[in-house]
Amino acid sequence: MSMLRANGLSRLVPYLPPSFVPASVKAPTLRLPLCNLPTPVHCVASPLQSSSDNLHFNAPEKERQEDNYREYYFYLKRDDSTGGVELGGNKLRKLEFLIAKALTSDPPADTLVTIGGIQSNHCRATACAGRMVGLDTSVILRCCDPEAEHFASGGNGSEGNLMYLRASGANVNTVTKEEYGKYGSEKLLDVVCEELKSQGKIPYKIPVGGSNAVGSWGYVEAAAEFRKQVEADESLKNIKHVVFTTGSGGTAAGLSIGLVLAWEERGEEAPKLWAVGVCDTPDYFYAFQSGIIADMGFFGGDRVKAEEWLRGKLNIIQGRGRGYAVTTDDEVKFVTDYNKKSGIFLDPVYTGKSMYAFCKGVEKGEVVLGENEGVMFWHTGGGLGGFAEAERIGAGFEPIKRLALD
């Protein structure tokens, strides 16, 4: 066993679930501390303002002068700062439980195997975290044309997440979108796992986004963390809406069950929960996320009861637009404008797309914000993915000027 792997095992700590989790639910018993916790909650510039009963992303100057003009209180939960550049983002909370499981499986795994898009934040975090505790990683990346993009032939392929992923020494396999659709992620993972077993390796399979009944405990724990922050800071008590992105579904599943139970434990109504889907349909997300919640042991494992509950607690907004990782000019402009206004970068695939869709929902009256109701957006990271859209995002930047010297 490598020294790094032995160190990873020694870093495992006992895990006790939050007090609001029913005793009948069997939670994980071990966790691998990887995150910088708690992540802060910041009051930031709001993308929403109102005057004359109108809502805007950025109100015209004329309306800013009106007496009834106001900006909504807007907060960010900074899960983009869970780790350093190599690890940061929401995936790290899930990996604390997933890698703990891999290290203690029977027999203990020596290789993590996972799958995602070509700019997968999850694959990057998995590879880097795995290396830190002495585990190899093999990933499958979905891309439009592996040959043209020089990935299959071993070309440079060092943009954004892909650079950090490959720098960790991960073994990278590529498939086309058509192959991904034909075989599905589970079958593709099985192909790689069988190949590794034939080489004498012991693989541990992690699904897309780390979203399953193990990884989602990271966001049950995150819900408990946020509740403690609200109790400790009076200014956060006006947060009545919590918004988060959903892609692979595990973050939304953990937050939904965690936030509702955390507030109910104290006899209070939870903030209104809004999940913005950046792929698939709301019906798909309700079914998939409730499946995770049931598999975690809630509702006695009954998926039907879990889905009925989830549909009554979580509002899912359709935010995929033209499709997963396909960004419109309006979405790119929103990302650029909000960055200029707030100093906070939103990536165009997840956080930028979901905040844009939420704000559009408010503007259209599909999302109703009450008087003095604060909104908290759960920032799940993904900034490295912005490099793939650098040219379009950069088109909205101020020009670089040559300093005039005598």
C-alpha positions in Angstrom: 0.0 0.0 0.0 1.3 3.4 -0.9 2.2 6.0 1.8 -0.4 8.3 0.3 -3.1 5.7 0.4 -2.3 4.8 4.0 -2.5 8.5 4.8 -5.9 8.6 3.2 -7.1 5.8 5.4 -5.7 7.5 8.5 -7.6 10.7 7.6 -11.0 9.0 7.7 -13.2 10.2 10.6 -16.4 8.8 12.1 -19.5 10.4 10.7 -22.7 11.1 12.7 -25.6 12.4 10.6 -27.4 15.6 11.6 -29.9 15.3 14.5 -32.8 15.9 12.1 -32.1 12.6 10.2 -34.5 9.9 11.5 -32.9 7.1 13.4 -34.4 4.6 11.0 -32.2 6.0 8.2 -28.8 4.2 7.8 -26.3 6.9 7.2 -22.6 6.4 6.2 -20.3 5.8 9.2 -17.1 7.3 7.8 -16.1 10.5 6.0 -12.9 11.7 4.4 -12.4 15.4 5.3 -11.5 17.2 2.0 -13.5 20.4 2.2 -12.8 23.8 3.7 -15.9 24.1 5.8 -18.1 25.9 6.5 -18.3 27.7 3.3 -19.3 31.3 3.8 -22.6 33.0 3.0 -22.0 36.4 1.4 -24.4 39.2 0.7 -23.7 40.2 -2.8 -24.9 42.5 -5.6 -28.3 41.4 -6.7 -29.1 40.5 -10.3 -32.7 41.6 -9.6 -34.0 45.1 -9.0 -37.5 46.5 -9.0 -39.3 49.8 -9.5 -42.8 50.8 -10.7 -43.7 47.1 -10.1 -41.3 46.0 -12.8 -38.4 43.6 -12.4 -35.1 43.8 -14.3 -31.7 42.1 -14.4 -30.2 45.6 -14.4 -32.8 48.4 -14.1 -32.4 51.4 -16.4 -30.8 54.5 -14.8 -34.1 56.4 -15.0 -35.9 53.9 -12.8 -33.0 53.7 -10.3 -33.8 57.3 -9.4 -37.4 56.5 -8.5 -38.4 56.5 -4.8 -39.7 53.0 -4.9 -36.7 51.5 -6.5 -35.0 48.7 -4.6 -32.7 45.8 -5.0 -33.6 42.5 -3.6 -31.3 41.1 -0.9 -29.2 38.5 -2.6 -26.8 36.0 -1.0 -24.4 33.4 -2.2 -23.5 30.2 -0.4 -19.9 29.9 -1.6 -19.5 26.2 -2.4 -17.2 27.4 -5.1 -14.6 27.7 -2.3 -14.9 24.1 -0.8 -11.3 23.5 -1.9 -8.4 24.9 -4.0 -8.5 25.3 -7.7 -8.0 21.5 -8.2 -10.9 20.5 -5.9 -13.3 23.4 -5.5 -17.0 23.1 -6.1 -20.0 21.1 -5.0 -18.6 17.8 -6.1 -16.1 17.8 -3.2 -18.7 17.4 -0.5 -19.9 14.3 -2.3 -16.4 12.9 -2.7 -15.8 13.1 1.0 -18.3 10.2 1.4 -17.6 8.4 -2.0 -13.8 8.2 -1.5 -14.3 7.1 2.1 -16.4 4.2 0.7 -13.8 3.4 -1.9 -11.0 3.3 0.7 -13.0 0.9 2.9 -14.7 -1.3 0.3 -13.9 -5.0 0.4 -11.4 -5.3 -1.0 -10.2 -1.7 -0.8 -10.2 0.0 -4.2 -7.0 1.3 -5.8 -8.7 3.1 -8.7 -11.6 5.5 -9.0 -13.7 5.3 -12.2 -16.1 8.0 -13.2 -17.7 9.7 -16.2 -18.7 13.2 -17.4 -18.6 15.8 -20.1 -15.3 17.1 -21.6 -15.2 20.0 -19.2 -16.5 17.9 -16.2 -15.9 19.6 -12.8 -16.7 16.3 -11.2 -14.1 14.3 -13.1 -11.5 16.9 -12.4 -12.2 17.0 -8.6 -12.4 13.2 -8.5 -9.0 12.7 -10.2 -7.3 15.3 -8.0 -8.8 14.2 -4.7 -8.1 10.6 -5.6 -4.4 11.3 -6.3 -4.1 13.2 -2.9 -5.0 9.9 -1.1 -3.0 7.6 -3.3 -5.8 6.3 -5.7 -5.5 6.2 -9.4 -8.4 7.5 -11.5 -9.8 6.5 -14.8 -12.4 8.8 -16.4 -14.6 8.7 -19.4 -15.2 12.0 -21.1 -18.1 12.7 -23.5 -17.2 15.1 -26.4 -18.5 16.0 -29.8 -15.5 14.8 -31.9 -12.7 13.1 -30.0 -10.5 12.8 -33.1 -10.9 16.5 -34.2 -10.3 17.7 -30.6 -7.0 15.7 -30.5 -8.0 13.8 -27.3 -8.1 10.3 -28.6 -4.7 10.7 -30.3 -3.1 12.0 -27.1 -3.0 15.6 -28.1 -2.5 18.6 -25.8 -6.1 18.9 -24.5 -5.2 21.2 -21.7 -8.1 23.6 -21.4 -9.8 24.4 -18.1 -10.9 21.4 -16.1 -9.2 19.1 -18.6 -5.8 20.5 -17.7 -6.1 19.8 -14.0 -7.6 16.4 -14.7 -4.7 15.4 -16.9 -2.1 17.0 -14.6 -3.2 14.6 -11.8 -2.1 11.7 -13.9 -5.6 10.4 -14.6 -6.2 7.9 -17.4 -8.6 9.6 -19.9 -10.9 7.8 -22.2 -13.2 9.6 -24.7 -16.6 8.7 -26.2 -18.8 10.6 -28.6 -22.2 11.9 -27.6 -23.7 9.3 -29.8 -21.8 6.5 -28.1 -22.8 7.9 -24.7 -26.5 7.9 -25.8 -26.3 4.4 -27.2 -24.6 2.7 -24.3 -25.4 4.9 -21.3 -23.1 5.9 -18.5 -23.5 2.7 -16.4 -22.5 0.4 -19.3 -19.5 2.6 -20.2 -18.3 2.6 -16.6 -18.7 -1.2 -16.5 -16.5 -1.5 -19.7 -13.7 0.5 -18.0 -14.0 -1.4 -14.7 -13.8 -4.7 -16.5 -10.7 -3.6 -18.3 -9.1 -2.5 -15.1 -10.0 -5.8 -13.4 -8.3 -7.7 -16.2 -5.1 -5.7 -15.3 -5.3 -6.7 -11.6 -6.8 -3.4 -10.5 -9.6 -2.9 -8.0 -11.9 -0.2 -9.4 -14.6 1.7 -7.5 -17.3 3.1 -9.7 -18.6 6.6 -9.1 -21.7 7.7 -11.2 -22.0 11.0 -13.1 -21.6 13.9 -10.8 -21.1 11.6 -7.8 -24.9 11.6 -7.5 -26.1 8.6 -5.7 -27.2 7.5 -2.2 -23.6 7.8 -0.9 -22.5 11.1 -2.4 -25.7 13.0 -1.6 -25.0 12.8 2.1 -22.5 15.6 1.5 -25.5 17.9 0.8 -27.6 16.7 3.7 -24.6 17.7 5.8 -24.4 21.0 3.9 -28.0 21.7 4.8 -27.2 21.3 8.5 -24.2 23.6 8.0 -26.4 26.3 6.5 -29.0 26.0 9.2 -26.3 26.7 11.8 -25.1 29.7 9.9 -28.7 31.1 9.9 -29.0 30.6 13.6 -25.7 32.3 14.3 -26.4 35.4 12.0 -29.6 37.4 12.4 -29.1 39.0 9.0 -29.6 35.7 7.3 -33.0 35.0 8.7 -34.7 37.0 5.9 -33.5 34.3 3.4 -36.8 32.9 2.2 -35.7 31.4 -1.1 -32.8 29.0 -1.7 -31.9 28.5 -5.4 -29.5 25.8 -6.7 -28.5 24.2 -10.0 -29.4 20.6 -10.7 -27.6 18.6 -13.4 -26.7 15.1 -12.2 -29.3 15.5 -9.3 -27.3 14.5 -6.1 -26.8 18.0 -4.8 -30.5 18.9 -5.2 -31.6 15.6 -3.6 -29.4 16.1 -0.5 -30.3 19.8 -0.1 -34.0 19.2 -0.5 -34.4 16.5 2.2 -31.8 18.2 4.4 -33.1 21.8 4.3 -36.7 20.8 4.9 -35.9 18.5 7.8 -33.5 21.0 9.3 -36.2 23.6 9.5 -39.0 21.2 10.5 -36.9 20.0 13.4 -37.2 23.5 14.9 -40.9 23.8 14.1 -40.3 26.2 11.3 -41.1 26.3 7.6 -38.1 25.9 5.4 -37.2 28.5 2.8 -38.8 28.0 -0.6 -36.6 25.7 -2.6 -35.9 26.3 -6.3 -33.8 23.8 -8.4 -32.9 25.0 -11.9 -32.4 22.1 -14.3 -29.7 22.6 -16.9 -30.5 19.3 -18.7 -33.4 16.9 -18.9 -37.0 17.8 -17.7 -38.5 18.6 -14.4 -40.3 15.2 -14.4 -37.0 13.4 -14.9 -35.5 15.3 -12.0 -38.4 14.6 -9.7 -38.1 10.9 -10.4 -34.4 10.7 -10.3 -33.8 12.8 -7.2 -36.6 11.1 -5.2 -35.0 7.8 -6.1 -31.8 9.0 -4.5 -33.7 10.2 -1.4 -35.4 6.8 -1.1 -32.1 4.9 -1.7 -30.6 6.9 1.2 -33.2 5.3 3.4 -35.7 8.1 3.8 -39.4 7.2 3.5 -38.5 3.6 4.2 -36.9 3.4 0.8 -40.3 3.9 -0.9 -39.6 5.8 -4.1 -43.3 6.6 -4.7 -43.7 8.3 -1.3 -40.3 10.1 -1.8 -41.5 11.6 -5.1 -44.8 12.6 -3.8 -43.0 14.4 -0.9 -40.4 16.0 -3.2 -43.0 17.4 -5.6 -44.6 19.2 -2.7 -41.4 20.7 -1.4 -39.2 21.5 -4.4 -39.9 23.8 -7.3 -38.0 22.8 -10.4 -37.5 25.4 -13.1 -36.6 24.4 -16.7 -33.3 26.1 -17.4 -31.6 23.9 -20.0 -32.4 26.4 -22.8 -31.0 25.0 -26.0 -29.5 22.0 -24.3 -26.8 20.9 -21.8 -23.6 23.0 -22.2 -25.2 24.9 -25.1 -25.2 28.6 -24.2 -27.2 31.3 -25.9 -25.9 34.9 -26.4 -28.3 36.2 -23.8 -27.0 33.7 -21.2 -23.4 34.7 -22.0 -24.3 38.4 -21.7 -26.0 37.7 -18.4 -22.8 36.0 -17.1 -20.6 38.9 -18.3 -22.9 41.6 -16.9 -23.2 40.0 -13.5 -19.5 39.5 -13.2 -19.0 43.2 -14.0 -21.6 44.2 -11.4 -20.6 41.8 -8.6 -17.0 40.7 -9.2 -18.3 37.1 -9.0 -17.8 34.7 -11.9 -20.6 32.4 -13.0 -19.8 29.6 -15.4 -22.0 29.4 -18.5 -22.9 25.7 -18.1 -24.2 25.5 -14.6 -24.3 28.5 -12.3 -24.7 31.2 -14.9 -27.4 29.3 -16.8 -29.4 28.6 -13.7 -29.2 32.1 -12.2 -30.2 33.4 -15.6 -33.3 31.1 -15.7 -34.3 31.9 -12.1 -34.1 35.6 -12.8 -36.1 35.2 -16.0 -38.7 33.3 -13.9 -39.0 36.3 -11.5 -39.2 38.7 -14.4 -42.1 36.7 -16.0 -43.9 36.3 -12.7 -43.4 32.6 -12.5 -41.3 33.1 -9.4 -42.9 35.4 -6.8 -40.7 37.2 -4.3 -42.4 38.8 -1.3 -41.6 42.1 0.3 -38.1 42.0 2.0 -37.7 38.3 1.1 -34.0 37.5 0.6 -32.8 35.0 -2.0 -29.8 32.8 -1.5 -28.1 31.2 -4.6 -26.0 28.1 -3.8 -22.9 28.7 -5.9 -21.6 25.3 -6.8 -18.4 26.4 -8.6 -17.5 25.4 -12.1 -15.4 28.4 -13.0 -12.8 26.4 -14.9 -15.5 25.4 -17.3 -15.7 29.0 -18.4 -12.4 28.6 -20.4 -14.3 26.6 -23.0 -16.4 29.8 -23.7 -13.6 32.2 -23.2 -13.9 33.9 -26.6 -17.7 34.6 -26.2 -17.4 35.7 -22.6 -14.3 37.8 -23.4 -16.2 39.7 -26.1 -18.1 41.5 -23.4 -15.0 42.7 -21.5 -13.7 46.2 -21.5 -10.9 46.7 -24.1 -7.3 46.4 -23.0 -5.5 49.7 -23.5 -1.9 50.5 -24.0 -0.7 52.8 -21.3 0.2 56.2 -22.7 3.6 57.3 -21.6 5.6 60.4 -22.4 
